[in-house]
Amino acid sequence: MMDMNQIVGKRVSDFLEDKGWTQVKLANKIGVSRQIMNNIIQGKKNITVAEVKSIAEVLEVDVEDLTKTFTKEKEPETITAFMGEVSTDKAKKGIKKVEKIMDMIVFYKQTNDSFEDMMS
């Protein structure tokens, strides 16, 4: 089960993706470092009510939108949704490898975007 820090982090991440913003852009707008923003998004920082309120204002969402818990229904993984369910262990292992590669690509892109934002 996710704790409140993880819930807020996931919600913030989702809203950033929806807006096409980077962590760096949000960090600059609320006046915290990139490292602090990364820790918030990763659910590693004990976020304060003031920080949640500030983030909500900048993202133009309600505080409740950042703090509401997730339902038990889990969205299918991107690869599984695209390819469908698989039944063999070999296919499942292959999909897990592809998911890891996709995660690495997304991480690289986010890191590159953050670097470009810092340099501009």
Secondary structure, DSSP 8 states (H G I E B T S, - for coil): ---HHHHHHHHHHHHHHHHT--HHHHHHHHT--HHHHHHHHTT-S---HHHHHHHHHHHT--HHHHH----S-----HHHHHH----SHHHHHHHHHHHHHHHHHHHHHHHHHHHHHHH-
